Structures are given as C-alpha cells and as structure tokens.
Amino acid sequence: MAKNSFPMMQTGGNGTLGKVIRILVVVALVVLVVKFPADAAAFAKAAFSWAGTAIGGVVTFFRELAGR
C-alpha cells in the first residue's frame, strides 16, 4: 500500500505564470492608485467598511449562538 493513498494536488503559483500574474496585478494596482487616487481611496474605504460589517455580523452570530 502506498504511503499516501490520496495524493495531494499541487496548488501553485510558484511557477513562472504565477509570478507573471502577481506582477501584473501589482502593476495594475499601482497604475490605478497613481492615475485615479480618489477612486482608489473610495474603493479601499468601501472594502474596509464591508469587511468591518462582515466581521461584526460574524461576532453577532457567535454571541447569539453562545446565548449572550
């Protein structure tokens, strides 16, 4: 019997294609911030607001689950 009967699928991004995609995403974000700083700031503000709302919802759920 094999040592690992369920071979794991490699999830990567360690190859050249993954590096190229990461570099392109970083360059695109830098270009957006430089060319459209107000839009980038509005997007960041909305994203952090959404994340805060989501975290607050999870905390409320666990508090209700615990009966507090």
N, C-alpha and C positions, 0 to 999 in steps of 0.2 A: 504494500500500500504506500502511496506517495506520502511524503512528509506533510504536504499541504494539499488536501483534496480539493480545495476551492482556490484556484489560482486567482490572484487579485489582478484586476485590470489596471494598467498603468494610466493614471491621470496625470497629465504632464503640463506642458507649458515650459518644460526645461529645454526643449529643442529650439532650433532657430526660428521657427514660425511663431512660437510663443513669445520669444524675445522681441521679434519684429512687431507683433500685435501690441505688446506692452509699450514699446517705444512710440508707436503711432497714437495710442490712446493718450499718453503723456503729452506728446506734441500737440494733439488736438485740444487738450485741456488748457495748455499754456496759451495757445492761439486764442481760444475763447476768452480767457481771462484778460489777455492783452488787448484784444480788439473790442470786446464788449464787457467792460468791467462791471457796469451797472446790472446787466442781465445775469452775469455770473454770480454777483452778490445776491441778487434776488433768488436765483436758483438755490444757492447754498443756504440762504435763510429759510426758504420753503422746505428744503430737505431736512434741515435740523429741526424745524418745527414739526414736521411729520414724524421724525424719529422720536422726538420727545413725546408726542401724542401716543405713538405706538408703545413706548416704554411705560407711560402712565397707564395705558389700558391693561398691559400685562400685570403691572403691580396691583391694580384694582382687582383683576381677576383672581390673583393669588390671595389677596386679602379676603375676598368674598369666599374663596374656597376654604380658607383657614377658619372662617367664621368670625372675623373681627369686624 
